[in-house]
């Protein structure tokens, strides 16, 4: 009887080696979770920045679509160059998550006149520098960019 009590008493709790192995397994799992969390945060920030760049491009495209392009005259903002070239990139500051973020915006206008109708193609590019790097893109000179295009018809 005394022998059984000694066996039960010796088997209570964990040994130091068992605790160290459990902590090692827990640490490996937590490192994997932390790495995944960092990837999710980085991707989320990239999506927020891309969405803001898209909003800035839409705003500029809508502004240019609203310029006068009719038989009565054409706004100077819709003047095309031959051959079509991108305007010099203009800096645009935007507030993202409580901090200022710098974008550059450039436009290109092209005449697509035919015998029967006068058309203009409007291209807007908004770029930003991503720390991940990459080659500079021609329209904005930045390594990330979104571009929008539309065609407008002269109104009579």
TADAMO-V166152 format. One record per pair of residues at least 6 apart in sequence whose ideal C-beta (glycine too) atoms are under 8 Angstrom apart, sorted by the first residue. I is the first residue (numbers start at 1). J is the second residue. If there is no record, write none. Layout:
i=I j=J
i=I j=J
This chain:
i=14 j=22
i=45 j=97
i=46 j=130
i=48 j=96
i=48 j=97
i=49 j=96
i=49 j=101
i=49 j=128
i=49 j=144
i=50 j=144
i=50 j=146
i=52 j=94
i=52 j=96
i=52 j=101
i=52 j=103
i=53 j=103
i=53 j=126
i=53 j=127
i=53 j=128
i=53 j=144
i=53 j=145
i=53 j=146
i=54 j=126
i=54 j=146
i=54 j=148
i=56 j=92
i=56 j=94
i=56 j=103
i=56 j=105
i=56 j=126
i=57 j=105
i=57 j=124
i=57 j=125
i=57 j=126
i=57 j=146
i=57 j=147
i=57 j=148
i=58 j=148
i=60 j=105
i=60 j=107
i=60 j=124
i=60 j=126
i=61 j=122
i=61 j=124
i=61 j=148
i=61 j=150
i=64 j=77
i=64 j=78
i=64 j=107
i=64 j=109
i=64 j=122
i=64 j=124
i=65 j=122
i=65 j=150
i=65 j=152
i=67 j=75
i=67 j=77
i=67 j=78
i=68 j=74
i=68 j=75
i=68 j=78
i=69 j=75
i=69 j=78
i=69 j=120
i=69 j=152
i=69 j=154
i=69 j=155
i=70 j=154
i=70 j=155
i=70 j=156
i=71 j=154
i=71 j=155
i=71 j=156
i=74 j=154
i=78 j=109
i=78 j=120
i=78 j=122
i=79 j=109
i=80 j=109
i=80 j=110
i=80 j=111
i=80 j=120
i=81 j=109
i=82 j=111
i=84 j=108
i=84 j=109
i=84 j=110
i=84 j=121
i=85 j=108
i=86 j=106
i=86 j=107
i=86 j=108
i=86 j=123
i=86 j=125
i=86 j=138
i=86 j=139
i=86 j=140
i=87 j=106
i=87 j=107
i=87 j=108
i=88 j=106
i=89 j=104
i=89 j=105
i=89 j=106
i=89 j=127
i=89 j=139
i=89 j=140
i=89 j=141
i=90 j=104
i=90 j=105
i=90 j=106
i=91 j=102
i=91 j=103
i=91 j=104
i=92 j=102
i=92 j=103
i=92 j=104
i=92 j=105
i=92 j=126
i=93 j=100
i=93 j=101
i=93 j=102
i=93 j=103
i=94 j=100
i=94 j=101
i=94 j=102
i=94 j=103
i=95 j=101
i=101 j=128
i=102 j=128
i=103 j=126
i=103 j=127
i=103 j=128
i=104 j=126
i=104 j=127
i=104 j=128
i=104 j=140
i=104 j=141
i=104 j=142
i=105 j=124
i=105 j=125
i=105 j=126
i=105 j=127
i=105 j=140
i=106 j=124
i=106 j=125
i=106 j=127
i=106 j=139
i=106 j=140
i=107 j=122
i=107 j=123
i=107 j=124
i=107 j=125
i=108 j=122
i=108 j=123
i=108 j=125
i=108 j=139
i=109 j=120
i=109 j=121
i=109 j=122
i=109 j=123
i=110 j=120
i=110 j=121
i=110 j=123
i=111 j=118
i=111 j=119
i=111 j=120
i=112 j=119
i=112 j=120
i=112 j=121
i=112 j=151
i=113 j=119
i=117 j=153
i=117 j=154
i=118 j=153
i=118 j=154
i=119 j=151
i=119 j=152
i=119 j=153
i=119 j=154
i=120 j=151
i=120 j=152
i=120 j=154
i=121 j=149
i=121 j=150
i=121 j=151
i=122 j=149
i=122 j=150
i=122 j=151
i=122 j=152
i=123 j=139
i=123 j=147
i=123 j=148
i=123 j=149
i=124 j=147
i=124 j=148
i=124 j=149
i=125 j=137
i=125 j=139
i=125 j=140
i=125 j=145
i=125 j=146
i=125 j=147
i=126 j=140
i=126 j=145
i=126 j=146
i=126 j=147
i=127 j=137
i=127 j=139
i=127 j=140
i=127 j=141
i=127 j=142
i=127 j=143
i=127 j=144
i=127 j=145
i=127 j=146
i=128 j=142
i=128 j=144
i=128 j=145
i=129 j=142
i=129 j=143
i=129 j=144
i=130 j=143
i=130 j=144
i=133 j=143
i=134 j=143
i=134 j=144
i=135 j=143
i=136 j=142
i=136 j=143
i=137 j=143
i=137 j=144
i=137 j=145
i=139 j=145
i=139 j=147
